[in-house]
Amino acid sequence: MATSSVFRRSAAAAAMLVAVFGVAANAQAGGLEAGKCYSKAAAEAVLAQEGQKPIFGGDRIADSKPANIFFVNDSGYGYNIEGDQSLGIPSQKLCARAAYKNVHINSRDNPEIPSWGQNIKNNGGIDVHKAYQTGGRLVFAAQSYSVKGGKEVDGQAITVMAGSTESGRTDAAVWSVSSAGVPDDLFSMVKFSVFPHMNTLIAQAQAQRNASLSNGTAVAMAPR
């Protein structure tokens, strides 16, 4: 089920969404396969070729606390890439944890739940509305996929909830979301931070919204 089916938009909400990604087929992803690891040089070559840029990341909560970064290109395709060292320490191996498309981003300065986030159900442990009451903010959603027989096969949606802890350290939770809108924990990050390209995309979204440009497949919500 495509992300657009999971995160349905009302007509009013759609008016607040603006396209910041193109749809050029030759700029899509697919050079890195989800679940596989590569040398740093090999992975970085593919990322550069596809025009992938990092938008946010942190250290995944695990014994080794590996760096975990989300990328996207101008077609709204991207990867979740994990290193073998923590942020700030050069990794020698990079693993593609997921490949995704139809990326949605949202500013952490937006106090309202984006329309696509309103369709994530409360599963008893994950509650979007409760998270917002304690400072959490949805910053990302996308459709995971794999390539089989030359065709894209959709998996579950991926969402990221960023929020501040009492210590002032910013953490984030990464969830999978079923076609029915039911979320499940994938992993969590510490030392979460937004990178400059994310802010650039949000600024572009704001400018496009002000210019009343039309919506596209992959969208970003700027602060209201």
Residue frames as a rotation matrix with the C-alpha (Angstrom) as fourth column:
MET 1
0.586 0.810 0.000 0.00
0.810 -0.586 0.000 0.00
0.000 0.000 -1.000 0.00
ALA 2
-0.119 -0.671 0.732 1.49
0.601 -0.636 -0.485 3.35
0.791 0.382 0.479 -0.98
THR 3
-0.806 -0.264 -0.529 2.27
0.587 -0.464 -0.663 6.02
-0.071 -0.846 0.529 1.57
SER 4
-0.847 0.504 0.168 -0.45
-0.422 -0.830 0.365 8.22
0.323 0.239 0.916 0.11
SER 5
0.003 0.869 -0.496 -2.98
-0.031 0.495 0.868 5.56
1.000 0.013 0.029 1.10
VAL 6
-0.146 -0.133 -0.980 -1.68
0.916 0.357 -0.185 5.38
0.375 -0.924 0.070 4.66
PHE 7
-0.586 -0.140 -0.798 -1.34
0.523 -0.818 -0.240 9.13
-0.619 -0.559 0.552 5.09
ARG 8
-0.043 0.666 0.745 -4.47
0.970 -0.150 0.190 10.37
0.239 0.731 -0.639 3.33
ARG 9
-0.916 -0.297 -0.269 -4.81
0.346 -0.924 -0.160 14.13
-0.201 -0.240 0.950 2.92
SER 10
0.193 0.970 -0.149 -7.98
0.748 -0.244 -0.618 16.19
-0.636 0.008 -0.772 3.18
ALA 11
0.402 0.000 0.915 -8.52
0.794 -0.497 -0.349 18.97
0.455 0.868 -0.200 0.62
ALA 12
0.964 -0.017 0.265 -7.80
-0.132 -0.896 0.424 21.60
0.230 -0.444 -0.866 3.27
ALA 13
0.593 -0.791 0.151 -4.62
0.015 0.199 0.980 19.91
-0.805 -0.579 0.129 4.43
ALA 14
0.271 -0.496 0.825 -3.42
0.922 0.380 -0.075 19.42
-0.277 0.781 0.560 0.87
ALA 15
0.797 0.077 0.599 -3.51
0.340 -0.877 -0.340 23.16
0.499 0.474 -0.725 0.37
MET 16
0.837 -0.510 0.201 -0.84
-0.475 -0.492 0.729 23.47
-0.273 -0.706 -0.654 3.08
LEU 17
0.341 -0.712 0.614 1.48
0.320 0.702 0.637 21.02
-0.884 -0.021 0.467 1.31
VAL 18
0.732 -0.151 -0.664 3.90
-0.609 -0.581 -0.540 22.06
-0.304 0.800 -0.517 -1.40
ALA 19
0.917 -0.380 0.122 6.17
0.395 0.822 -0.410 20.10
0.056 0.424 0.904 -3.72
VAL 20
0.577 -0.803 -0.149 9.89
-0.667 -0.568 0.482 20.34
-0.472 -0.179 -0.863 -3.17
PHE 21
-0.369 -0.675 0.639 10.92
-0.106 0.713 0.693 17.21
-0.923 0.188 -0.335 -5.05
GLY 22
-0.232 0.240 -0.943 10.78
-0.967 -0.164 0.196 16.48
-0.107 0.957 0.270 -8.76
VAL 23
0.535 0.484 0.692 9.78
-0.384 0.869 -0.311 13.22
-0.752 -0.099 0.651 -10.41
ALA 24
0.285 -0.491 -0.823 12.61
-0.944 0.007 -0.330 12.67
0.168 0.871 -0.462 -12.90
ALA 25
0.982 0.182 -0.055 12.99
-0.174 0.976 0.128 8.93
0.077 -0.116 0.990 -13.36
ASN 26
0.435 -0.883 -0.178 16.73
0.310 0.332 -0.891 9.17
0.846 0.332 0.418 -13.94
ALA 27
-0.307 -0.549 0.777 17.20
-0.540 -0.571 -0.618 10.73
0.783 -0.610 -0.121 -10.51
GLN 28
0.755 0.640 0.139 15.57
-0.502 0.429 0.751 7.96
0.421 -0.637 0.646 -8.51
ALA 29
-0.017 -0.740 0.672 17.39
-0.951 0.220 0.218 5.64
-0.309 -0.635 -0.708 -6.12
GLY 30
0.917 0.398 -0.016 17.98
-0.391 0.892 -0.228 1.90
-0.076 0.215 0.974 -6.16
GLY 31
0.315 -0.884 -0.346 21.75
-0.480 0.166 -0.861 1.66
0.819 0.437 -0.372 -6.32
LEU 32
-0.785 -0.487 0.383 21.93
-0.566 0.313 -0.763 0.51
0.251 -0.816 -0.521 -2.70
GLU 33
-0.135 0.735 -0.665 19.91
-0.042 0.666 0.745 -2.50
0.990 0.129 -0.059 -1.61
ALA 34
0.287 0.346 0.893 18.13
-0.874 -0.288 0.393 -2.46
0.393 -0.893 0.220 1.74
GLY 35
0.942 0.065 0.330 19.69
-0.249 0.793 0.556 -4.94
-0.226 -0.606 0.763 4.15
LYS 36
0.636 -0.762 0.125 23.12
0.702 0.503 -0.504 -4.90
0.321 0.408 0.855 2.50
CYS 37
0.682 -0.520 -0.515 26.38
0.115 -0.619 0.777 -3.34
-0.722 -0.589 -0.362 3.66
TYR 38
0.793 -0.414 0.447 29.02
0.448 -0.101 -0.888 -1.64
0.413 0.905 0.106 1.52
SER 39
-0.271 -0.905 -0.327 32.46
0.962 -0.263 -0.071 -0.15
-0.021 -0.333 0.943 1.86
LYS 40
0.084 0.287 -0.954 32.34
0.419 -0.879 -0.227 3.54
-0.904 -0.380 -0.194 2.69
ALA 41
-0.711 -0.453 -0.538 33.78
-0.261 -0.540 0.800 4.45
-0.653 0.709 0.266 -0.71
ALA 42
-0.889 0.399 0.224 31.30
0.418 0.512 0.750 2.30
0.184 0.761 -0.622 -2.64
ALA 43
-0.020 0.938 -0.346 28.26
0.978 -0.053 -0.201 3.57
-0.207 -0.342 -0.917 -0.72
GLU 44
-0.020 -0.032 -0.999 29.33
0.210 -0.977 0.027 7.20
-0.977 -0.209 0.027 -0.94
ALA 45
-0.938 -0.330 -0.106 29.85
-0.049 -0.175 0.983 6.87
-0.343 0.928 0.148 -4.70
VAL 46
-0.542 0.814 0.209 26.26
0.775 0.388 0.499 5.68
0.325 0.432 -0.841 -5.16
LEU 47
0.169 0.612 -0.772 24.89
0.831 -0.510 -0.222 8.38
-0.530 -0.604 -0.595 -2.87
ALA 48
-0.406 -0.408 -0.818 26.74
-0.045 -0.885 0.463 11.04
-0.913 0.225 0.341 -4.83
GLN 49
-0.983 0.018 0.181 25.62
0.181 0.191 0.965 9.63
-0.017 0.981 -0.192 -8.19
GLU 50
-0.272 0.962 0.005 21.97
0.892 0.250 0.376 9.67
0.360 0.107 -0.927 -7.10
GLY 51
-0.392 0.082 0.916 22.18
-0.043 -0.997 0.071 13.17
0.919 -0.011 0.394 -5.63
GLN 52
0.445 0.551 -0.706 21.44
0.636 0.360 0.682 11.91
0.630 -0.753 -0.191 -2.13
LYS 53
-0.382 -0.520 0.764 21.85
-0.231 -0.747 -0.624 14.43
0.895 -0.415 0.165 0.70
PRO 54
-0.622 0.130 -0.772 21.55
0.708 0.515 -0.483 13.85
0.335 -0.847 -0.413 4.48
ILE 55
-0.038 0.691 0.721 18.56
-0.010 -0.722 0.692 15.48
0.999 0.018 0.034 6.17
PHE 56
0.396 0.071 0.915 18.82
-0.877 -0.264 0.401 14.28
0.270 -0.962 -0.042 9.79
GLY 57
0.234 -0.325 -0.916 20.35
0.047 0.945 -0.323 11.59
0.971 0.033 0.236 11.96
GLY 58
0.487 -0.132 0.863 21.69
-0.865 -0.210 0.456 10.47
0.121 -0.969 -0.216 15.30
ASP 59
-0.728 -0.679 -0.094 23.19
-0.636 0.720 -0.279 7.47
0.258 -0.143 -0.956 17.04
ARG 60
0.194 0.815 -0.546 20.95
-0.386 0.575 0.722 4.40
0.902 0.070 0.426 17.07
ILE 61
0.199 -0.057 0.978 20.37
-0.976 0.074 0.203 3.08
-0.084 -0.996 -0.041 20.57
ALA 62
0.866 -0.115 -0.487 22.43
0.007 0.976 -0.217 -0.11
0.500 0.185 0.846 20.64
ASP 63
0.714 -0.633 -0.299 25.58
0.572 0.282 0.770 -1.35
-0.404 -0.721 0.563 22.37
SER 64
-0.269 -0.906 0.328 27.83
0.933 -0.160 0.323 0.28
-0.240 0.392 0.888 19.76
LYS 65
0.300 0.524 -0.797 25.58
0.303 -0.845 -0.441 3.33
-0.904 -0.109 -0.413 19.17
PRO 66
-0.484 -0.515 0.707 26.16
0.805 0.056 0.591 3.39
-0.344 0.855 0.388 15.39
ALA 67
-0.707 0.199 -0.679 25.50
-0.305 -0.951 0.040 6.58
-0.638 0.235 0.733 13.43
ASN 68
-0.337 0.702 0.627 22.16
0.839 0.526 -0.138 6.43
-0.427 0.480 -0.766 11.62
ILE 69
-0.662 -0.015 -0.750 21.36
-0.175 -0.969 0.174 8.99
-0.729 0.246 0.638 8.92
PHE 70
0.263 0.821 0.507 18.42
0.611 0.265 -0.746 9.58
-0.747 0.506 -0.432 6.59
PHE 71
-0.802 -0.548 -0.237 19.08
0.096 -0.510 0.854 10.73
-0.589 0.663 0.462 3.01
VAL 72
0.398 0.878 0.267 16.85
0.482 0.048 -0.875 12.03
-0.781 0.476 -0.404 0.21
ASN 73
-0.757 -0.589 0.283 17.37
0.554 -0.349 0.756 13.23
-0.346 0.729 0.591 -3.36
ASP 74
-0.816 0.387 -0.429 15.45
-0.440 -0.898 0.026 15.71
-0.375 0.210 0.903 -5.50
SER 75
-0.530 0.660 -0.532 13.03
-0.386 0.372 0.844 12.99
0.755 0.653 0.058 -6.67
GLY 76
0.204 0.636 0.745 11.92
-0.958 -0.028 0.286 12.15
0.203 -0.771 0.603 -3.14
TYR 77
0.766 -0.098 -0.635 13.83
0.086 0.995 -0.050 8.84
0.637 -0.016 0.771 -3.08
GLY 78
0.195 -0.750 0.632 16.29
-0.863 -0.437 -0.252 8.06
0.465 -0.496 -0.733 -0.30
TYR 79
0.102 -0.288 -0.952 17.93
0.237 0.937 -0.257 5.69
0.966 -0.200 0.163 2.14
ASN 80
0.869 -0.064 0.491 18.36
-0.494 -0.195 0.848 5.12
0.042 -0.979 -0.200 5.84
ILE 81
0.380 -0.850 -0.366 22.12
-0.032 0.383 -0.923 4.57
0.924 0.362 0.118 6.13
GLU 82
0.970 -0.087 0.228 23.92
-0.228 0.018 0.974 3.24
-0.089 -0.996 -0.003 9.19
GLY 83
0.263 -0.956 -0.132 27.66
-0.682 -0.087 -0.726 3.30
0.682 0.281 -0.675 9.87
ASP 84
0.439 -0.186 -0.879 29.87
0.483 0.874 0.056 1.13
0.758 -0.449 0.474 12.06
GLN 85
-0.695 -0.603 -0.391 30.89
0.678 -0.370 -0.635 4.04
0.239 -0.707 0.666 14.30
SER 86
0.151 0.735 -0.661 29.06
0.830 -0.458 -0.319 6.75
-0.537 -0.500 -0.679 16.22
LEU 87
0.853 0.212 0.477 28.48
0.448 -0.766 -0.461 10.21
0.268 0.607 -0.748 14.79
GLY 88
0.817 -0.573 0.066 31.71
-0.568 -0.778 0.268 12.16
-0.103 -0.256 -0.961 14.51
ILE 89
-0.112 -0.837 0.536 33.86
-0.421 0.528 0.737 9.04
-0.900 -0.143 -0.411 14.03
PRO 90
-0.192 0.028 -0.981 34.52
-0.981 0.000 0.192 7.96
0.005 1.000 0.027 10.41
SER 91
0.475 0.417 0.775 32.86
-0.379 0.892 -0.248 4.66
-0.794 -0.176 0.581 9.53
GLN 92
-0.664 -0.726 -0.176 34.54
-0.533 0.296 0.792 2.12
-0.524 0.620 -0.584 7.26
LYS 93
-0.869 0.468 0.162 31.30
0.482 0.725 0.492 0.28
0.113 0.506 -0.855 6.42
LEU 94
-0.694 0.711 -0.118 27.89
-0.660 -0.693 -0.291 1.72
-0.289 -0.124 0.949 5.56
CYS 95
-0.849 0.466 0.250 24.70
0.483 0.876 0.006 -0.36
-0.216 0.126 -0.968 5.61
ALA 96
-0.701 0.708 0.086 21.41
-0.486 -0.562 0.669 0.48
0.522 0.428 0.738 3.90
ARG 97
-0.876 0.427 0.224 18.78
0.002 0.468 -0.884 -0.26
-0.482 -0.774 -0.411 6.53
ALA 98
0.127 0.956 0.265 15.95
0.586 0.143 -0.798 0.85
-0.800 0.256 -0.542 4.22
ALA 99
-0.948 -0.184 0.258 15.25
0.317 -0.539 0.780 2.33
-0.005 0.822 0.570 0.81
TYR 100
-0.140 0.940 -0.310 12.23
0.683 -0.135 -0.718 4.62
-0.717 -0.312 -0.623 0.51
LYS 101
-0.773 0.045 0.633 10.34
0.518 -0.532 0.670 7.01
0.367 0.846 0.387 -1.76
ASN 102
0.153 0.900 0.408 7.50
0.411 -0.434 0.802 9.56
0.899 0.045 -0.436 -1.60
VAL 103
-0.564 -0.508 -0.652 9.25
0.791 -0.104 -0.603 11.42
0.238 -0.855 0.460 1.19
HIS 104
0.578 0.662 0.478 7.27
0.327 -0.724 0.608 13.82
0.748 -0.195 -0.634 3.41
ILE 105
-0.552 -0.729 -0.406 9.08
0.707 -0.149 -0.692 16.17
0.443 -0.668 0.597 5.76
ASN 106
0.621 0.769 0.152 7.80
0.479 -0.527 0.702 18.46
0.620 -0.363 -0.696 8.48
SER 107
-0.190 -0.697 0.692 9.39
-0.208 -0.660 -0.722 21.26
0.960 -0.281 -0.019 10.47
ARG 108
-0.396 -0.021 -0.918 9.98
0.817 0.448 -0.362 20.68
0.419 -0.894 -0.160 14.17
ASP 109
-0.990 0.042 -0.136 8.74
0.023 -0.896 -0.444 24.25
-0.141 -0.443 0.886 14.60
ASN 110
-0.449 0.886 -0.115 5.27
-0.445 -0.110 0.889 23.28
0.775 0.450 0.444 13.39
PRO 111
-0.770 0.118 0.627 3.15
-0.605 0.176 -0.776 22.71
-0.202 -0.977 -0.064 16.55
GLU 112
0.287 0.957 0.027 0.37
-0.857 0.270 -0.438 20.95
-0.427 0.103 0.898 14.61
ILE 113
-0.197 -0.270 0.943 0.34
0.068 0.955 0.288 17.30
-0.978 0.121 -0.169 13.59
PRO 114
-0.730 -0.068 -0.680 0.72
-0.637 -0.290 0.714 17.14
-0.246 0.955 0.169 9.79
SER 115
0.238 0.945 -0.226 -2.23
-0.968 0.211 -0.138 15.63
-0.083 0.251 0.964 7.93
TRP 116
0.170 -0.218 -0.961 -0.27
-0.445 0.853 -0.273 12.46
0.879 0.474 0.048 7.11
GLY 117
-0.843 -0.535 -0.047 0.54
-0.175 0.357 -0.918 11.96
0.508 -0.766 -0.395 10.79
GLN 118
-0.409 0.768 0.492 -3.07
-0.898 -0.246 -0.364 12.20
-0.159 -0.591 0.791 11.88
ASN 119
0.511 0.622 -0.594 -3.74
-0.744 0.666 0.058 8.80
0.432 0.412 0.802 10.34
ILE 120
-0.522 -0.699 -0.489 -1.22
-0.219 0.664 -0.715 6.98
0.825 -0.266 -0.499 12.57
LYS 121
0.492 0.854 -0.166 -3.29
-0.107 0.249 0.963 5.02
0.864 -0.456 0.213 15.07
ASN 122
-0.008 -0.381 0.925 -2.76
-0.990 -0.130 -0.062 4.68
0.144 -0.915 -0.376 18.81
ASN 123
0.111 0.001 -0.994 -1.52
-0.262 0.965 -0.028 1.11
0.959 0.264 0.108 19.37
GLY 124
0.903 0.263 -0.338 -1.35
0.250 0.319 0.914 1.38
0.348 -0.911 0.222 23.15
GLY 125
0.315 -0.869 -0.382 2.37
0.811 0.037 0.584 2.10
-0.493 -0.493 0.716 23.21
ILE 126
-0.829 -0.501 0.247 2.67
0.550 -0.657 0.515 4.66
-0.095 0.563 0.821 20.42
ASP 127
0.332 0.924 -0.191 0.34
0.885 -0.375 -0.277 7.65
-0.327 -0.077 -0.942 20.66
VAL 128
-0.322 -0.498 0.805 1.07
0.802 -0.595 -0.047 10.57
0.503 0.631 0.591 18.31
HIS 129
0.426 0.567 0.705 -1.25
0.123 -0.808 0.576 12.99
0.897 -0.158 -0.414 20.12
LYS 130
0.945 -0.125 -0.302 0.28
0.309 0.042 0.950 12.21
-0.106 -0.991 0.079 23.50
ALA 131
0.053 -0.991 0.121 3.78
0.983 0.073 0.169 12.59
-0.177 0.110 0.978 22.07
TYR 132
-0.141 -0.048 0.989 2.88
0.535 -0.844 0.035 16.06
0.833 0.534 0.145 20.79
GLN 133
0.829 0.515 0.217 1.67
0.078 -0.491 0.868 17.05
0.553 -0.703 -0.448 24.25
THR 134
0.778 -0.599 -0.188 5.15
0.318 0.119 0.941 16.29
-0.541 -0.792 0.283 25.62
GLY 135
0.311 -0.662 -0.682 7.12
-0.511 -0.721 0.467 18.09
-0.801 0.203 -0.563 22.91
GLY 136
-0.335 -0.422 0.843 7.41
0.425 0.730 0.535 15.39
-0.841 0.537 -0.065 20.26
ARG 137
0.201 0.371 -0.907 7.18
-0.663 -0.630 -0.405 16.32
-0.722 0.682 0.120 16.59
LEU 138
0.524 0.004 0.852 6.74
0.532 0.779 -0.331 14.19
-0.665 0.627 0.406 13.46
VAL 139
0.092 -0.596 -0.798 9.50
-0.447 -0.741 0.501 15.18
-0.890 0.310 -0.335 11.06
PHE 140
-0.654 -0.457 -0.603 9.47
-0.748 0.270 0.607 12.50
-0.114 0.847 -0.518 8.36
ALA 141
0.247 0.621 0.744 7.36
-0.238 0.783 -0.575 9.91
-0.939 -0.034 0.341 6.56
ALA 142
-0.329 -0.356 -0.875 8.11
-0.936 0.002 0.352 7.82
-0.124 0.935 -0.334 3.48
GLN 143
0.811 0.585 0.016 7.17
-0.561 0.785 -0.262 4.61
-0.166 0.204 0.965 1.69
SER 144
-0.204 -0.890 0.408 9.75
-0.574 0.446 0.686 1.84
-0.793 -0.094 -0.602 1.99
TYR 145
0.814 0.438 -0.381 10.28
-0.560 0.421 -0.713 -0.37
-0.152 0.794 0.589 -1.04
SER 146
-0.132 -0.835 0.534 12.46
-0.114 0.548 0.829 -3.07
-0.985 0.048 -0.168 -2.55
VAL 147
0.049 0.082 -0.995 13.21
-0.979 -0.193 -0.064 -3.84
-0.198 0.978 0.071 -6.18
LYS 148
-0.288 -0.060 0.956 12.19
-0.080 0.996 0.038 -7.29
-0.954 -0.065 -0.292 -7.48
GLY 149
-0.034 0.218 0.975 12.26
0.873 0.481 -0.077 -8.24
-0.486 0.849 -0.207 -11.12
GLY 150
-0.758 -0.364 0.541 13.02
0.600 -0.715 0.359 -4.65
0.256 0.597 0.760 -12.01
LYS 151
0.054 0.861 0.507 9.88
0.209 -0.506 0.837 -3.40
0.976 0.061 -0.207 -10.28
GLU 152
-0.748 -0.242 0.618 9.39
-0.472 -0.461 -0.752 -1.52
0.467 -0.854 0.230 -7.02
VAL 153
-0.057 0.701 -0.711 7.57
0.493 0.639 0.590 -3.53
0.868 -0.317 -0.382 -4.37
ASP 154
0.003 0.118 0.993 6.17
-0.555 -0.826 0.100 -1.40
0.832 -0.551 0.063 -1.57
GLY 155
-0.565 -0.162 -0.809 6.79
0.580 0.620 -0.528 -2.29
0.587 -0.768 -0.256 2.05
GLN 156
0.351 0.681 -0.643 5.53
0.936 -0.277 0.217 -0.47
-0.030 -0.678 -0.735 5.11
ALA 157
0.640 -0.097 0.762 5.70
0.084 -0.977 -0.195 3.25
0.763 0.189 -0.618 5.64
ILE 158
-0.179 -0.740 -0.649 8.46
0.933 0.081 -0.350 4.71
0.312 -0.668 0.676 7.83
THR 159
0.675 0.367 0.640 7.92
0.155 -0.919 0.363 7.67
0.721 -0.146 -0.678 10.16
VAL 160
-0.414 -0.832 -0.370 10.20
0.698 -0.029 -0.715 9.55
0.584 -0.555 0.592 12.54
MET 161
0.785 0.610 0.112 9.08
0.334 -0.567 0.753 11.29
0.523 -0.553 -0.649 15.75
ALA 162
-0.376 -0.920 0.110 11.62
0.445 -0.283 -0.850 13.69
0.813 -0.271 0.516 17.25
GLY 163
0.752 0.647 0.124 11.32
0.185 -0.388 0.903 14.94
0.633 -0.656 -0.412 20.82
SER 164
-0.091 -0.805 0.586 13.31
-0.496 -0.473 -0.728 16.55
0.863 -0.357 -0.357 23.62
THR 165
0.144 0.043 -0.989 14.32
0.677 0.725 0.130 14.74
0.722 -0.688 0.075 26.81
GLU 166
0.942 0.249 -0.227 14.53
0.330 -0.545 0.771 16.28
0.068 -0.801 -0.595 30.28
SER 167
0.246 -0.937 -0.248 18.31
0.665 -0.023 0.747 16.41
-0.705 -0.349 0.617 29.99
GLY 168
0.355 -0.059 -0.933 18.05
-0.452 -0.885 -0.116 18.62
-0.818 0.463 -0.341 26.92
ARG 169
-0.784 -0.609 0.120 19.34
-0.243 0.479 0.844 15.87
-0.571 0.633 -0.523 24.62
THR 170
0.057 0.834 -0.549 17.15
-0.941 -0.140 -0.309 15.43
-0.335 0.534 0.776 21.57
ASP 171
-0.693 -0.192 0.695 16.09
-0.081 0.978 0.191 11.88
-0.717 0.076 -0.693 20.80
ALA 172
-0.243 0.645 -0.725 13.96
-0.970 -0.171 0.173 10.36
-0.012 0.745 0.667 18.04
ALA 173
-0.233 0.279 0.932 11.84
-0.148 0.937 -0.318 7.25
-0.961 -0.212 -0.176 17.53
VAL 174
-0.662 -0.004 -0.749 11.61
-0.749 0.016 0.662 5.52
0.010 1.000 -0.014 14.14
TRP 175
-0.160 0.728 0.667 8.42
-0.336 0.595 -0.730 3.60
-0.928 -0.341 0.149 13.44
SER 176
-0.984 0.163 0.074 7.06
0.132 0.379 0.916 1.38
0.121 0.911 -0.394 10.69
VAL 177
-0.423 0.903 -0.078 3.40
-0.566 -0.331 -0.755 2.00
-0.708 -0.276 0.651 9.84
SER 178
-0.627 0.249 0.738 1.15
0.510 0.847 0.148 -0.58
-0.589 0.469 -0.658 8.22
SER 179
-0.842 0.367 0.396 -1.28
0.262 -0.364 0.894 0.17
0.472 0.856 0.210 5.38
ALA 180
0.194 0.943 -0.271 -3.98
0.742 0.039 0.670 0.32
0.642 -0.331 -0.692 8.07
GLY 181
0.309 -0.130 0.942 -2.08
-0.289 -0.957 -0.038 3.05
0.906 -0.261 -0.333 9.93
VAL 182
0.996 0.033 -0.079 -0.89
0.060 0.387 0.920 0.82
0.061 -0.922 0.383 12.79
PRO 183
0.436 -0.891 0.130 2.61
-0.721 -0.432 -0.542 1.79
0.538 0.143 -0.830 14.00
ASP 184
0.921 -0.284 -0.267 5.38
0.383 0.791 0.477 -0.38
0.076 -0.542 0.837 15.40
ASP 185
0.659 -0.735 -0.158 8.79
-0.455 -0.557 0.694 0.47
-0.599 -0.386 -0.702 16.86
LEU 186
0.834 -0.530 -0.153 11.79
0.120 0.445 -0.888 0.02
0.539 0.722 0.435 14.57
PHE 187
-0.058 -0.851 -0.522 14.53
0.945 0.122 -0.304 1.72
0.322 -0.511 0.797 16.60
SER 188
0.927 0.298 -0.229 15.36
0.365 -0.857 0.364 4.87
-0.088 -0.421 -0.903 18.54
MET 189
0.138 -0.894 0.425 18.16
0.652 -0.241 -0.719 7.42
0.746 0.377 0.549 18.27
VAL 190
0.562 -0.111 -0.820 20.02
0.633 -0.581 0.512 9.70
-0.533 -0.807 -0.256 20.66
LYS 191
-0.398 -0.721 -0.567 21.90
0.221 -0.675 0.704 12.88
-0.890 0.155 0.428 19.71
PHE 192
0.145 0.553 0.821 19.28
0.956 0.134 -0.259 13.48
-0.254 0.822 -0.509 17.04
SER 193
-0.297 -0.209 -0.932 19.91
0.062 -0.978 0.199 16.54
-0.953 0.001 0.304 14.89
VAL 194
0.771 0.554 0.314 18.51
0.421 -0.073 -0.904 18.09
-0.478 0.829 -0.289 11.73
PHE 195
-0.289 -0.934 0.210 21.06
0.750 -0.085 0.656 18.79
-0.595 0.347 0.725 8.98
PRO 196
-0.608 -0.024 -0.793 21.22
-0.167 -0.973 0.157 21.91
-0.776 0.229 0.588 6.79
HIS 197
-0.965 0.234 -0.118 19.61
-0.088 0.134 0.987 20.28
0.247 0.963 -0.109 3.73
MET 198
-0.380 0.871 -0.312 16.46
0.921 0.387 -0.042 19.53
0.084 -0.303 -0.949 5.74
ASN 199
-0.108 0.303 -0.947 16.17
0.443 -0.838 -0.319 23.22
-0.890 -0.454 -0.044 6.61
THR 200
-0.849 -0.237 -0.472 16.77
-0.301 -0.517 0.801 24.12
-0.435 0.822 0.368 2.96
LEU 201
-0.811 0.584 0.034 13.93
0.428 0.553 0.715 21.85
0.398 0.595 -0.698 1.84
ILE 202
-0.086 0.802 -0.591 11.57
0.953 -0.107 -0.284 23.32
-0.291 -0.587 -0.755 4.42
ALA 203
-0.355 -0.105 -0.929 12.52
0.038 -0.995 0.097 26.85
-0.934 -0.001 0.358 3.34
GLN 204
-0.986 0.013 -0.164 11.84
-0.164 -0.017 0.986 25.89
0.010 1.000 0.019 -0.29
ALA 205
-0.507 0.853 -0.124 8.49
0.822 0.522 0.226 24.48
0.258 0.013 -0.966 0.76
GLN 206
-0.067 0.449 -0.891 7.61
0.645 -0.662 -0.382 27.71
-0.761 -0.600 -0.245 2.51
ALA 207
-0.651 -0.255 -0.715 8.58
-0.283 -0.792 0.541 29.75
-0.704 0.555 0.443 -0.55
GLN 208
-0.949 0.314 -0.026 6.61
0.111 0.411 0.905 27.51
0.295 0.856 -0.425 -2.90
ARG 209
-0.288 0.886 -0.363 3.57
0.953 0.227 -0.202 27.64
-0.096 -0.404 -0.910 -0.67
ASN 210
-0.162 0.172 -0.972 3.70
0.264 -0.941 -0.211 31.42
-0.951 -0.290 0.107 -0.63
ALA 211
-0.781 -0.178 -0.599 3.92
-0.495 -0.407 0.767 31.37
-0.381 0.896 0.229 -4.43
SER 212
0.206 0.957 0.204 0.84
-0.657 0.290 -0.696 29.08
-0.725 0.009 0.688 -4.58
LEU 213
-0.539 -0.437 -0.720 2.61
-0.824 0.450 0.344 26.38
0.174 0.779 -0.603 -6.55
SER 214
0.460 0.781 -0.422 0.85
-0.699 0.612 0.369 23.06
0.547 0.126 0.828 -7.19
ASN 215
0.435 -0.220 0.873 1.27
-0.689 0.543 0.480 19.93
-0.580 -0.811 0.084 -5.08
GLY 216
-0.075 -0.482 -0.873 3.40
-0.849 0.491 -0.198 16.95
0.524 0.726 -0.445 -6.09
THR 217
0.472 0.235 -0.850 3.83
0.031 0.959 0.282 13.32
0.881 -0.160 0.445 -5.11
ALA 218
-0.043 -0.569 -0.821 6.53
0.945 0.243 -0.218 14.01
0.323 -0.785 0.528 -2.55
VAL 219
0.445 0.418 0.792 5.80
0.191 -0.908 0.372 16.95
0.875 -0.014 -0.484 -0.30
ALA 220
-0.638 -0.592 -0.492 7.01
0.657 -0.086 -0.749 18.93
0.401 -0.802 0.444 2.65
MET 221
0.578 0.816 0.000 5.05
0.674 -0.477 0.565 20.87
0.461 -0.326 -0.825 5.23
ALA 222
-0.493 -0.713 0.499 6.51
0.295 -0.676 -0.675 24.20
0.818 -0.186 0.544 6.23
PRO 223
-0.779 0.207 -0.592 5.72
0.576 -0.136 -0.806 25.85
-0.247 -0.969 -0.014 9.59
ARG 224
0.085 0.887 0.455 2.31
0.884 -0.277 0.376 27.43
0.459 0.370 -0.808 9.69
